[in-house]
Amino acid sequence: MRNASDALVERIYYLENARNEDLFLLKEEISMAGDKLKPINLIKNTIQDVAFIPNIKGNLLSMVLGFGVKWISSRFLGSRL
């Protein structure tokens, strides 16, 4: 009878430790999910994702250069006229 009781106590101890570890991991995952959902992190992650898409990156660079050239041209030609 003593062996069955000891085995039961040992099993309860094991299950309680497993539950505590699972609870700790769950709390960590909830905390990380909360951090990912903060507005500043959403914006930052979106910008990083867009920066790694080759077509968008090239198009964005072309668009910025085009606006820059137009702005410089208008400033240069505007002061000449």
PyMOL Python script that loads the backbone (N, CA, C, O; Angstrom):
from pymol import cmd

cmd.read_pdbstr("""\
ATOM      1  N   MET A   1       0.829  -1.191   0.000  1.00  0.00           N
ATOM      2  CA  MET A   1       0.000   0.000   0.000  1.00  0.00           C
ATOM      3  C   MET A   1       0.875   1.258   0.000  1.00  0.00           C
ATOM      4  O   MET A   1       0.510   2.266  -0.605  1.00  0.00           O
ATOM      5  N   ARG A   2       1.983   1.204   0.649  1.00  0.00           N
ATOM      6  CA  ARG A   2       2.885   2.353   0.729  1.00  0.00           C
ATOM      7  C   ARG A   2       3.427   2.720  -0.652  1.00  0.00           C
ATOM      8  O   ARG A   2       3.566   3.907  -0.949  1.00  0.00           O
ATOM      9  N   ASN A   3       3.727   1.768  -1.481  1.00  0.00           N
ATOM     10  CA  ASN A   3       4.272   2.025  -2.823  1.00  0.00           C
ATOM     11  C   ASN A   3       3.249   2.731  -3.698  1.00  0.00           C
ATOM     12  O   ASN A   3       3.611   3.652  -4.430  1.00  0.00           O
ATOM     13  N   ALA A   4       1.999   2.336  -3.648  1.00  0.00           N
ATOM     14  CA  ALA A   4       0.954   2.960  -4.443  1.00  0.00           C
ATOM     15  C   ALA A   4       0.756   4.404  -4.005  1.00  0.00           C
ATOM     16  O   ALA A   4       0.550   5.289  -4.836  1.00  0.00           O
ATOM     17  N   SER A   5       0.818   4.637  -2.717  1.00  0.00           N
ATOM     18  CA  SER A   5       0.667   5.993  -2.183  1.00  0.00           C
ATOM     19  C   SER A   5       1.834   6.876  -2.608  1.00  0.00           C
ATOM     20  O   SER A   5       1.639   8.027  -2.997  1.00  0.00           O
ATOM     21  N   ASP A   6       3.046   6.333  -2.533  1.00  0.00           N
ATOM     22  CA  ASP A   6       4.231   7.090  -2.955  1.00  0.00           C
ATOM     23  C   ASP A   6       4.176   7.407  -4.448  1.00  0.00           C
ATOM     24  O   ASP A   6       4.533   8.509  -4.864  1.00  0.00           O
ATOM     25  N   ALA A   7       3.731   6.443  -5.252  1.00  0.00           N
ATOM     26  CA  ALA A   7       3.628   6.647  -6.689  1.00  0.00           C
ATOM     27  C   ALA A   7       2.598   7.725  -7.001  1.00  0.00           C
ATOM     28  O   ALA A   7       2.795   8.544  -7.899  1.00  0.00           O
ATOM     29  N   LEU A   8       1.496   7.717  -6.251  1.00  0.00           N
ATOM     30  CA  LEU A   8       0.455   8.723  -6.459  1.00  0.00           C
ATOM     31  C   LEU A   8       0.966  10.115  -6.104  1.00  0.00           C
ATOM     32  O   LEU A   8       0.726  11.068  -6.845  1.00  0.00           O
ATOM     33  N   VAL A   9       1.662  10.241  -4.991  1.00  0.00           N
ATOM     34  CA  VAL A   9       2.226  11.532  -4.577  1.00  0.00           C
ATOM     35  C   VAL A   9       3.237  12.012  -5.612  1.00  0.00           C
ATOM     36  O   VAL A   9       3.267  13.194  -5.957  1.00  0.00           O
ATOM     37  N   GLU A  10       4.057  11.102  -6.101  1.00  0.00           N
ATOM     38  CA  GLU A  10       5.053  11.464  -7.110  1.00  0.00           C
ATOM     39  C   GLU A  10       4.368  11.922  -8.401  1.00  0.00           C
ATOM     40  O   GLU A  10       4.806  12.893  -9.017  1.00  0.00           O
ATOM     41  N   ARG A  11       3.327  11.251  -8.806  1.00  0.00           N
ATOM     42  CA  ARG A  11       2.595  11.618 -10.032  1.00  0.00           C
ATOM     43  C   ARG A  11       1.928  12.981  -9.881  1.00  0.00           C
ATOM     44  O   ARG A  11       1.944  13.785 -10.813  1.00  0.00           O
ATOM     45  N   ILE A  12       1.345  13.246  -8.716  1.00  0.00           N
ATOM     46  CA  ILE A  12       0.723  14.552  -8.449  1.00  0.00           C
ATOM     47  C   ILE A  12       1.774  15.651  -8.518  1.00  0.00           C
ATOM     48  O   ILE A  12       1.537  16.703  -9.113  1.00  0.00           O
ATOM     49  N   TYR A  13       2.932  15.415  -7.916  1.00  0.00           N
ATOM     50  CA  TYR A  13       4.032  16.380  -7.934  1.00  0.00           C
ATOM     51  C   TYR A  13       4.455  16.668  -9.383  1.00  0.00           C
ATOM     52  O   TYR A  13       4.654  17.822  -9.762  1.00  0.00           O
ATOM     53  N   TYR A  14       4.590  15.590 -10.195  1.00  0.00           N
ATOM     54  CA  TYR A  14       4.982  15.747 -11.589  1.00  0.00           C
ATOM     55  C   TYR A  14       3.947  16.566 -12.361  1.00  0.00           C
ATOM     56  O   TYR A  14       4.309  17.466 -13.118  1.00  0.00           O
ATOM     57  N   LEU A  15       2.684  16.263 -12.178  1.00  0.00           N
ATOM     58  CA  LEU A  15       1.621  16.969 -12.903  1.00  0.00           C
ATOM     59  C   LEU A  15       1.523  18.433 -12.486  1.00  0.00           C
ATOM     60  O   LEU A  15       1.270  19.298 -13.324  1.00  0.00           O
ATOM     61  N   GLU A  16       1.720  18.718 -11.204  1.00  0.00           N
ATOM     62  CA  GLU A  16       1.693  20.112 -10.745  1.00  0.00           C
ATOM     63  C   GLU A  16       2.844  20.902 -11.357  1.00  0.00           C
ATOM     64  O   GLU A  16       2.664  22.051 -11.762  1.00  0.00           O
ATOM     65  N   ASN A  17       4.019  20.295 -11.424  1.00  0.00           N
ATOM     66  CA  ASN A  17       5.172  20.975 -12.030  1.00  0.00           C
ATOM     67  C   ASN A  17       4.947  21.207 -13.522  1.00  0.00           C
ATOM     68  O   ASN A  17       5.287  22.267 -14.048  1.00  0.00           O
ATOM     69  N   ALA A  18       4.377  20.218 -14.199  1.00  0.00           N
ATOM     70  CA  ALA A  18       4.087  20.373 -15.626  1.00  0.00           C
ATOM     71  C   ALA A  18       3.068  21.486 -15.836  1.00  0.00           C
ATOM     72  O   ALA A  18       3.207  22.286 -16.762  1.00  0.00           O
ATOM     73  N   ARG A  19       2.054  21.545 -14.992  1.00  0.00           N
ATOM     74  CA  ARG A  19       1.033  22.598 -15.096  1.00  0.00           C
ATOM     75  C   ARG A  19       1.653  23.970 -14.869  1.00  0.00           C
ATOM     76  O   ARG A  19       1.354  24.918 -15.595  1.00  0.00           O
ATOM     77  N   ASN A  20       2.516  24.078 -13.861  1.00  0.00           N
ATOM     78  CA  ASN A  20       3.166  25.375 -13.584  1.00  0.00           C
ATOM     79  C   ASN A  20       4.056  25.811 -14.737  1.00  0.00           C
ATOM     80  O   ASN A  20       4.100  26.995 -15.072  1.00  0.00           O
ATOM     81  N   GLU A  21       4.759  24.875 -15.343  1.00  0.00           N
ATOM     82  CA  GLU A  21       5.615  25.213 -16.491  1.00  0.00           C
ATOM     83  C   GLU A  21       4.760  25.644 -17.683  1.00  0.00           C
ATOM     84  O   GLU A  21       5.088  26.620 -18.356  1.00  0.00           O
ATOM     85  N   ASP A  22       3.676  24.929 -17.947  1.00  0.00           N
ATOM     86  CA  ASP A  22       2.780  25.301 -19.040  1.00  0.00           C
ATOM     87  C   ASP A  22       2.165  26.676 -18.812  1.00  0.00           C
ATOM     88  O   ASP A  22       2.038  27.462 -19.751  1.00  0.00           O
ATOM     89  N   LEU A  23       1.786  26.970 -17.578  1.00  0.00           N
ATOM     90  CA  LEU A  23       1.207  28.263 -17.242  1.00  0.00           C
ATOM     91  C   LEU A  23       2.219  29.383 -17.463  1.00  0.00           C
ATOM     92  O   LEU A  23       1.874  30.442 -17.988  1.00  0.00           O
ATOM     93  N   PHE A  24       3.464  29.151 -17.065  1.00  0.00           N
ATOM     94  CA  PHE A  24       4.523  30.134 -17.262  1.00  0.00           C
ATOM     95  C   PHE A  24       4.727  30.411 -18.760  1.00  0.00           C
ATOM     96  O   PHE A  24       4.823  31.567 -19.172  1.00  0.00           O
ATOM     97  N   LEU A  25       4.792  29.346 -19.571  1.00  0.00           N
ATOM     98  CA  LEU A  25       4.987  29.513 -21.014  1.00  0.00           C
ATOM     99  C   LEU A  25       3.807  30.230 -21.652  1.00  0.00           C
ATOM    100  O   LEU A  25       3.989  31.054 -22.548  1.00  0.00           O
ATOM    101  N   LEU A  26       2.605  29.920 -21.195  1.00  0.00           N
ATOM    102  CA  LEU A  26       1.414  30.588 -21.721  1.00  0.00           C
ATOM    103  C   LEU A  26       1.443  32.080 -21.413  1.00  0.00           C
ATOM    104  O   LEU A  26       1.111  32.899 -22.269  1.00  0.00           O
ATOM    105  N   LYS A  27       1.838  32.434 -20.191  1.00  0.00           N
ATOM    106  CA  LYS A  27       1.932  33.850 -19.822  1.00  0.00           C
ATOM    107  C   LYS A  27       2.973  34.563 -20.668  1.00  0.00           C
ATOM    108  O   LYS A  27       2.762  35.710 -21.064  1.00  0.00           O
ATOM    109  N   GLU A  28       4.089  33.912 -20.952  1.00  0.00           N
ATOM    110  CA  GLU A  28       5.113  34.519 -21.810  1.00  0.00           C
ATOM    111  C   GLU A  28       4.587  34.757 -23.218  1.00  0.00           C
ATOM    112  O   GLU A  28       4.825  35.814 -23.802  1.00  0.00           O
ATOM    113  N   GLU A  29       3.869  33.774 -23.767  1.00  0.00           N
ATOM    114  CA  GLU A  29       3.323  33.923 -25.114  1.00  0.00           C
ATOM    115  C   GLU A  29       2.283  35.034 -25.174  1.00  0.00           C
ATOM    116  O   GLU A  29       2.232  35.776 -26.155  1.00  0.00           O
ATOM    117  N   ILE A  30       1.462  35.158 -24.151  1.00  0.00           N
ATOM    118  CA  ILE A  30       0.469  36.233 -24.108  1.00  0.00           C
ATOM    119  C   ILE A  30       1.157  37.583 -24.051  1.00  0.00           C
ATOM    120  O   ILE A  30       0.724  38.534 -24.702  1.00  0.00           O
ATOM    121  N   SER A  31       2.225  37.670 -23.279  1.00  0.00           N
ATOM    122  CA  SER A  31       2.973  38.923 -23.173  1.00  0.00           C
ATOM    123  C   SER A  31       3.606  39.291 -24.518  1.00  0.00           C
ATOM    124  O   SER A  31       3.572  40.451 -24.927  1.00  0.00           O
ATOM    125  N   MET A  32       4.181  38.304 -25.197  1.00  0.00           N
ATOM    126  CA  MET A  32       4.803  38.570 -26.502  1.00  0.00           C
ATOM    127  C   MET A  32       3.746  38.964 -27.525  1.00  0.00           C
ATOM    128  O   MET A  32       3.991  39.839 -28.355  1.00  0.00           O
ATOM    129  N   ALA A  33       2.586  38.337 -27.482  1.00  0.00           N
ATOM    130  CA  ALA A  33       1.505  38.686 -28.413  1.00  0.00           C
ATOM    131  C   ALA A  33       1.033  40.107 -28.148  1.00  0.00           C
ATOM    132  O   ALA A  33       0.750  40.850 -29.087  1.00  0.00           O
ATOM    133  N   GLY A  34       0.946  40.491 -26.884  1.00  0.00           N
ATOM    134  CA  GLY A  34       0.547  41.853 -26.547  1.00  0.00           C
ATOM    135  C   GLY A  34       1.539  42.871 -27.068  1.00  0.00           C
ATOM    136  O   GLY A  34       1.153  43.932 -27.558  1.00  0.00           O
ATOM    137  N   ASP A  35       2.828  42.543 -26.962  1.00  0.00           N
ATOM    138  CA  ASP A  35       3.857  43.448 -27.479  1.00  0.00           C
ATOM    139  C   ASP A  35       3.756  43.591 -28.994  1.00  0.00           C
ATOM    140  O   ASP A  35       3.934  44.685 -29.531  1.00  0.00           O
ATOM    141  N   LYS A  36       3.469  42.483 -29.685  1.00  0.00           N
ATOM    142  CA  LYS A  36       3.371  42.539 -31.138  1.00  0.00           C
ATOM    143  C   LYS A  36       2.165  43.350 -31.595  1.00  0.00           C
ATOM    144  O   LYS A  36       2.166  43.879 -32.707  1.00  0.00           O
ATOM    145  N   LEU A  37       1.149  43.456 -30.764  1.00  0.00           N
ATOM    146  CA  LEU A  37      -0.067  44.166 -31.150  1.00  0.00           C
ATOM    147  C   LEU A  37      -0.056  45.646 -30.784  1.00  0.00           C
ATOM    148  O   LEU A  37      -1.024  46.356 -31.058  1.00  0.00           O
ATOM    149  N   LYS A  38       1.014  46.114 -30.174  1.00  0.00           N
ATOM    150  CA  LYS A  38       1.116  47.545 -29.874  1.00  0.00           C
ATOM    151  C   LYS A  38       1.219  48.302 -31.198  1.00  0.00           C
ATOM    152  O   LYS A  38       1.908  47.848 -32.112  1.00  0.00           O
ATOM    153  N   PRO A  39       0.550  49.439 -31.313  1.00  0.00           N
ATOM    154  CA  PRO A  39       0.526  50.178 -32.596  1.00  0.00           C
ATOM    155  C   PRO A  39       1.908  50.474 -33.169  1.00  0.00           C
ATOM    156  O   PRO A  39       2.116  50.336 -34.374  1.00  0.00           O
ATOM    157  N   ILE A  40       2.851  50.875 -32.327  1.00  0.00           N
ATOM    158  CA  ILE A  40       4.173  51.220 -32.846  1.00  0.00           C
ATOM    159  C   ILE A  40       4.859  49.991 -33.421  1.00  0.00           C
ATOM    160  O   ILE A  40       5.558  50.089 -34.429  1.00  0.00           O
ATOM    161  N   ASN A  41       4.668  48.832 -32.791  1.00  0.00           N
ATOM    162  CA  ASN A  41       5.278  47.600 -33.306  1.00  0.00           C
ATOM    163  C   ASN A  41       4.591  47.137 -34.579  1.00  0.00           C
ATOM    164  O   ASN A  41       5.249  46.588 -35.463  1.00  0.00           O
ATOM    165  N   LEU A  42       3.281  47.344 -34.694  1.00  0.00           N
ATOM    166  CA  LEU A  42       2.575  47.001 -35.928  1.00  0.00           C
ATOM    167  C   LEU A  42       3.105  47.826 -37.094  1.00  0.00           C
ATOM    168  O   LEU A  42       3.335  47.299 -38.183  1.00  0.00           O
ATOM    169  N   ILE A  43       3.298  49.120 -36.861  1.00  0.00           N
ATOM    170  CA  ILE A  43       3.812  50.010 -37.911  1.00  0.00           C
ATOM    171  C   ILE A  43       5.234  49.616 -38.282  1.00  0.00           C
ATOM    172  O   ILE A  43       5.572  49.517 -39.462  1.00  0.00           O
ATOM    173  N   LYS A  44       6.066  49.392 -37.269  1.00  0.00           N
ATOM    174  CA  LYS A  44       7.465  49.030 -37.512  1.00  0.00           C
ATOM    175  C   LYS A  44       7.568  47.722 -38.293  1.00  0.00           C
ATOM    176  O   LYS A  44       8.353  47.624 -39.237  1.00  0.00           O
ATOM    177  N   ASN A  45       6.786  46.726 -37.909  1.00  0.00           N
ATOM    178  CA  ASN A  45       6.832  45.434 -38.605  1.00  0.00           C
ATOM    179  C   ASN A  45       6.322  45.549 -40.031  1.00  0.00           C
ATOM    180  O   ASN A  45       6.847  44.894 -40.931  1.00  0.00           O
ATOM    181  N   THR A  46       5.307  46.372 -40.246  1.00  0.00           N
ATOM    182  CA  THR A  46       4.788  46.561 -41.605  1.00  0.00           C
ATOM    183  C   THR A  46       5.837  47.217 -42.487  1.00  0.00           C
ATOM    184  O   THR A  46       6.033  46.810 -43.632  1.00  0.00           O
ATOM    185  N   ILE A  47       6.507  48.223 -41.963  1.00  0.00           N
ATOM    186  CA  ILE A  47       7.562  48.894 -42.738  1.00  0.00           C
ATOM    187  C   ILE A  47       8.691  47.922 -43.055  1.00  0.00           C
ATOM    188  O   ILE A  47       9.209  47.912 -44.172  1.00  0.00           O
ATOM    189  N   GLN A  48       9.072  47.107 -42.080  1.00  0.00           N
ATOM    190  CA  GLN A  48      10.132  46.126 -42.323  1.00  0.00           C
ATOM    191  C   GLN A  48       9.702  45.108 -43.370  1.00  0.00           C
ATOM    192  O   GLN A  48      10.499  44.732 -44.230  1.00  0.00           O
ATOM    193  N   ASP A  49       8.457  44.662 -43.309  1.00  0.00           N
ATOM    194  CA  ASP A  49       7.959  43.704 -44.299  1.00  0.00           C
ATOM    195  C   ASP A  49       7.968  44.307 -45.698  1.00  0.00           C
ATOM    196  O   ASP A  49       8.361  43.640 -46.655  1.00  0.00           O
ATOM    197  N   VAL A  50       7.544  45.549 -45.826  1.00  0.00           N
ATOM    198  CA  VAL A  50       7.503  46.212 -47.131  1.00  0.00           C
ATOM    199  C   VAL A  50       8.913  46.416 -47.661  1.00  0.00           C
ATOM    200  O   VAL A  50       9.140  46.311 -48.867  1.00  0.00           O
ATOM    201  N   ALA A  51       9.855  46.703 -46.787  1.00  0.00           N
ATOM    202  CA  ALA A  51      11.224  46.954 -47.217  1.00  0.00           C
ATOM    203  C   ALA A  51      11.870  45.722 -47.842  1.00  0.00           C
ATOM    204  O   ALA A  51      12.803  45.851 -48.635  1.00  0.00           O
ATOM    205  N   PHE A  52      11.390  44.535 -47.499  1.00  0.00           N
ATOM    206  CA  PHE A  52      11.995  43.314 -48.024  1.00  0.00           C
ATOM    207  C   PHE A  52      11.294  42.772 -49.264  1.00  0.00           C
ATOM    208  O   PHE A  52      11.686  41.723 -49.774  1.00  0.00           O
ATOM    209  N   ILE A  53      10.272  43.456 -49.759  1.00  0.00           N
ATOM    210  CA  ILE A  53       9.610  43.032 -50.990  1.00  0.00           C
ATOM    211  C   ILE A  53      10.318  43.742 -52.141  1.00  0.00           C
ATOM    212  O   ILE A  53      10.245  44.966 -52.243  1.00  0.00           O
ATOM    213  N   PRO A  54      11.004  42.995 -53.009  1.00  0.00           N
ATOM    214  CA  PRO A  54      11.850  43.625 -54.043  1.00  0.00           C
ATOM    215  C   PRO A  54      11.113  44.599 -54.952  1.00  0.00           C
ATOM    216  O   PRO A  54      11.618  45.696 -55.186  1.00  0.00           O
ATOM    217  N   ASN A  55       9.950  44.250 -55.470  1.00  0.00           N
ATOM    218  CA  ASN A  55       9.246  45.139 -56.411  1.00  0.00           C
ATOM    219  C   ASN A  55       8.830  46.432 -55.738  1.00  0.00           C
ATOM    220  O   ASN A  55       8.986  47.509 -56.314  1.00  0.00           O
ATOM    221  N   ILE A  56       8.312  46.340 -54.547  1.00  0.00           N
ATOM    222  CA  ILE A  56       7.870  47.543 -53.841  1.00  0.00           C
ATOM    223  C   ILE A  56       9.070  48.413 -53.488  1.00  0.00           C
ATOM    224  O   ILE A  56       9.011  49.639 -53.586  1.00  0.00           O
ATOM    225  N   LYS A  57      10.154  47.771 -53.077  1.00  0.00           N
ATOM    226  CA  LYS A  57      11.349  48.527 -52.720  1.00  0.00           C
ATOM    227  C   LYS A  57      11.880  49.300 -53.924  1.00  0.00           C
ATOM    228  O   LYS A  57      12.229  50.474 -53.808  1.00  0.00           O
ATOM    229  N   GLY A  58      11.941  48.637 -55.087  1.00  0.00           N
ATOM    230  CA  GLY A  58      12.417  49.297 -56.300  1.00  0.00           C
ATOM    231  C   GLY A  58      11.476  50.407 -56.743  1.00  0.00           C
ATOM    232  O   GLY A  58      11.920  51.490 -57.123  1.00  0.00           O
ATOM    233  N   ASN A  59      10.180  50.136 -56.694  1.00  0.00           N
ATOM    234  CA  ASN A  59       9.194  51.144 -57.091  1.00  0.00           C
ATOM    235  C   ASN A  59       9.224  52.343 -56.148  1.00  0.00           C
ATOM    236  O   ASN A  59       9.118  53.488 -56.585  1.00  0.00           O
ATOM    237  N   LEU A  60       9.365  52.078 -54.881  1.00  0.00           N
ATOM    238  CA  LEU A  60       9.415  53.161 -53.901  1.00  0.00           C
ATOM    239  C   LEU A  60      10.646  54.028 -54.127  1.00  0.00           C
ATOM    240  O   LEU A  60      10.564  55.255 -54.064  1.00  0.00           O
ATOM    241  N   LEU A  61      11.777  53.399 -54.387  1.00  0.00           N
ATOM    242  CA  LEU A  61      13.007  54.141 -54.648  1.00  0.00           C
ATOM    243  C   LEU A  61      12.860  54.987 -55.912  1.00  0.00           C
ATOM    244  O   LEU A  61      13.268  56.148 -55.932  1.00  0.00           O
ATOM    245  N   SER A  62      12.281  54.412 -56.961  1.00  0.00           N
ATOM    246  CA  SER A  62      12.068  55.166 -58.208  1.00  0.00           C
ATOM    247  C   SER A  62      11.138  56.346 -57.973  1.00  0.00           C
ATOM    248  O   SER A  62      11.380  57.441 -58.482  1.00  0.00           O
ATOM    249  N   MET A  63      10.080  56.131 -57.211  1.00  0.00           N
ATOM    250  CA  MET A  63       9.123  57.190 -56.939  1.00  0.00           C
ATOM    251  C   MET A  63       9.779  58.323 -56.151  1.00  0.00           C
ATOM    252  O   MET A  63       9.575  59.496 -56.462  1.00  0.00           O
ATOM    253  N   VAL A  64      10.560  57.978 -55.139  1.00  0.00           N
ATOM    254  CA  VAL A  64      11.227  59.000 -54.326  1.00  0.00           C
ATOM    255  C   VAL A  64      12.228  59.770 -55.179  1.00  0.00           C
ATOM    256  O   VAL A  64      12.305  60.996 -55.092  1.00  0.00           O
ATOM    257  N   LEU A  65      12.992  59.063 -56.000  1.00  0.00           N
ATOM    258  CA  LEU A  65      13.953  59.747 -56.877  1.00  0.00           C
ATOM    259  C   LEU A  65      13.238  60.653 -57.879  1.00  0.00           C
ATOM    260  O   LEU A  65      13.694  61.763 -58.156  1.00  0.00           O
ATOM    261  N   GLY A  66      12.120  60.176 -58.417  1.00  0.00           N
ATOM    262  CA  GLY A  66      11.356  60.990 -59.365  1.00  0.00           C
ATOM    263  C   GLY A  66      10.849  62.266 -58.727  1.00  0.00           C
ATOM    264  O   GLY A  66      10.956  63.345 -59.311  1.00  0.00           O
ATOM    265  N   PHE A  67      10.289  62.145 -57.514  1.00  0.00           N
ATOM    266  CA  PHE A  67       9.818  63.348 -56.817  1.00  0.00           C
ATOM    267  C   PHE A  67      10.973  64.283 -56.484  1.00  0.00           C
ATOM    268  O   PHE A  67      10.836  65.505 -56.541  1.00  0.00           O
ATOM    269  N   GLY A  68      12.115  63.690 -56.135  1.00  0.00           N
ATOM    270  CA  GLY A  68      13.284  64.513 -55.818  1.00  0.00           C
ATOM    271  C   GLY A  68      13.772  65.287 -57.014  1.00  0.00           C
ATOM    272  O   GLY A  68      14.094  66.470 -56.908  1.00  0.00           O
ATOM    273  N   VAL A  69      13.829  64.626 -58.155  1.00  0.00           N
ATOM    274  CA  VAL A  69      14.278  65.290 -59.384  1.00  0.00           C
ATOM    275  C   VAL A  69      13.282  66.382 -59.775  1.00  0.00           C
ATOM    276  O   VAL A  69      13.687  67.483 -60.147  1.00  0.00           O
ATOM    277  N   LYS A  70      11.987  66.086 -59.695  1.00  0.00           N
ATOM    278  CA  LYS A  70      10.974  67.097 -60.027  1.00  0.00           C
ATOM    279  C   LYS A  70      11.071  68.296 -59.091  1.00  0.00           C
ATOM    280  O   LYS A  70      10.952  69.438 -59.535  1.00  0.00           O
ATOM    281  N   TRP A  71      11.283  68.051 -57.815  1.00  0.00           N
ATOM    282  CA  TRP A  71      11.361  69.139 -56.848  1.00  0.00           C
ATOM    283  C   TRP A  71      12.591  70.008 -57.115  1.00  0.00           C
ATOM    284  O   TRP A  71      12.520  71.237 -57.111  1.00  0.00           O
ATOM    285  N   ILE A  72      13.730  69.329 -57.350  1.00  0.00           N
ATOM    286  CA  ILE A  72      14.964  70.075 -57.631  1.00  0.00           C
ATOM    287  C   ILE A  72      14.813  70.858 -58.938  1.00  0.00           C
ATOM    288  O   ILE A  72      15.238  72.010 -59.018  1.00  0.00           O
ATOM    289  N   SER A  73      14.218  70.247 -59.954  1.00  0.00           N
ATOM    290  CA  SER A  73      14.025  70.926 -61.240  1.00  0.00           C
ATOM    291  C   SER A  73      13.131  72.142 -61.071  1.00  0.00           C
ATOM    292  O   SER A  73      13.429  73.211 -61.603  1.00  0.00           O
ATOM    293  N   SER A  74      12.041  71.990 -60.336  1.00  0.00           N
ATOM    294  CA  SER A  74      11.121  73.120 -60.159  1.00  0.00           C
ATOM    295  C   SER A  74      11.794  74.217 -59.370  1.00  0.00           C
ATOM    296  O   SER A  74      11.585  75.396 -59.657  1.00  0.00           O
ATOM    297  N   ARG A  75      12.587  73.867 -58.396  1.00  0.00           N
ATOM    298  CA  ARG A  75      13.279  74.897 -57.605  1.00  0.00           C
ATOM    299  C   ARG A  75      14.323  75.603 -58.474  1.00  0.00           C
ATOM    300  O   ARG A  75      14.459  76.826 -58.424  1.00  0.00           O
ATOM    301  N   PHE A  76      15.064  74.815 -59.275  1.00  0.00           N
ATOM    302  CA  PHE A  76      16.119  75.390 -60.103  1.00  0.00           C
ATOM    303  C   PHE A  76      15.519  76.227 -61.232  1.00  0.00           C
ATOM    304  O   PHE A  76      15.950  77.357 -61.461  1.00  0.00           O
ATOM    305  N   LEU A  77      14.538  75.687 -61.930  1.00  0.00           N
ATOM    306  CA  LEU A  77      13.934  76.411 -63.051  1.00  0.00           C
ATOM    307  C   LEU A  77      13.043  77.547 -62.551  1.00  0.00           C
ATOM    308  O   LEU A  77      12.911  78.575 -63.215  1.00  0.00           O
ATOM    309  N   GLY A  78      12.446  77.365 -61.410  1.00  0.00           N
ATOM    310  CA  GLY A  78      11.597  78.418 -60.853  1.00  0.00           C
ATOM    311  C   GLY A  78      12.402  79.647 -60.490  1.00  0.00           C
ATOM    312  O   GLY A  78      11.915  80.766 -60.647  1.00  0.00           O
ATOM    313  N   SER A  79      13.624  79.468 -60.008  1.00  0.00           N
ATOM    314  CA  SER A  79      14.439  80.615 -59.642  1.00  0.00           C
ATOM    315  C   SER A  79      15.048  81.276 -60.883  1.00  0.00           C
ATOM    316  O   SER A  79      15.448  82.439 -60.825  1.00  0.00           O
ATOM    317  N   ARG A  80      15.123  80.549 -62.001  1.00  0.00           N
ATOM    318  CA  ARG A  80      15.663  81.107 -63.239  1.00  0.00           C
ATOM    319  C   ARG A  80      14.640  81.967 -63.972  1.00  0.00           C
ATOM    320  O   ARG A  80      15.002  82.893 -64.698  1.00  0.00           O
ATOM    321  N   LEU A  81      13.367  81.656 -63.778  1.00  0.00           N
ATOM    322  CA  LEU A  81      12.342  82.377 -64.534  1.00  0.00           C
ATOM    323  C   LEU A  81      12.002  83.697 -63.954  1.00  0.00           C
ATOM    324  O   LEU A  81      11.153  84.408 -64.493  1.00  0.00           O
TER     325      LEU A  81
END
""", "prot")
cmd.dss("prot")
cmd.show_as("cartoon", "prot")
cmd.util.cbc("prot")
cmd.orient("prot")
